[in-house]
Amino acid sequence: MINLEVTQHRGEVHVKAGYLHNGPYYTVKIASGFLDNPQLGLPSSDGTVLVFDARTGALAALLLDNGYITDLRTGVAGAISAKHLARARAETIAVVGSGAQARCQIRSLALVREFREVRIWGRDRGKAVACIEDLARDGLASDRRLVLASSVREAVEKADIVITVTASREPLVRADWIARGALVIAVGSDGPDKHELDVDLLARADRIVADSLPQCLLLGEIHHAVEEGVISRDKVTSELGQITAGWKPGRTSDDEIIVCDLTGVGVQDVAAASLVLERALQAGKGETLSL
């Protein structure tokens, strides 16, 4: 993974690559986030996926998705975490952040879990209200309460699942706000200086799961907690892929506090992009270019 900061324009660029063994493709993804773009009438995130033939290395496709594939696969990663790590009766969801990823996380979560209430907090109240309105238009309010939280604490206290999806550089979620049995899914900290969780929360957690331990030791919430000496790397008991494969257990007790650190891994991009390309070819979509 390559991280590039464009500080002059409050921008960041991430380059990730991946290959699934015996798969037909490998991919290189370039994703960006420029925080001032909305003031220019542009979305804050963008991205392109380059798909290569794994047999020859030849370029197979350019997926000009403007970051949509990244948004979807990140939402799905959160849903997979909840499927395996949340307790069976997880009825209250807290989302810290109100951007595109807040929407993706809830939409994906609704595919794998039943829940009764979603509390959403955002720094910008208007954007948080817009997030709730969008989810309501999706039909997610038909049998669930969508609640605007006035503070992070109000959102996360007594929540069964807490999902953080901000670009914060300072901790937002404190350890003593998290209830016994909660699952905390940290999504926003995809750079070494991003930080959403108080390190004491990782110290308090009964279990910590990483999407990629080597990567989470360089960035993400685990990186901060290890660097500050409040946990050792040995406290990270498993990676999410080991759990989905059945090699390591998911949740083992309703009382466990579990933190899942999702920094985003290249194999997720490969799987998502391969599916998109396969469906596009089947449907005869896209344009053929001569290079």
Secondary structure, 3 states (H helix, E strand, C coil): CEEEEEHHHCEEEEEEEEECCCCCEEEEEEEEEECCHHHHCCCCEEEEEEEEECCCCCEEEEECCCCHHHHHHHHHHHHHHHHHHCCCCCCEEEEECCCHHHHHHHHHHHHHCCCCEEEEECCCHHHHHHHHHHHHHCCCCCCCEEEECCCHHHHHCCCCEEEECCCCCCCCECHHHCCCCCEEEECCCCCCCCCCECHHHHHHCCEEEECCHHHHCCCHHHHHHHHCCCCCHHHEEEEHHHHHCCCCCCCCCCCCCEEEECCCCHHHHHHHHHHHHHHHHHHCCCCCCCC
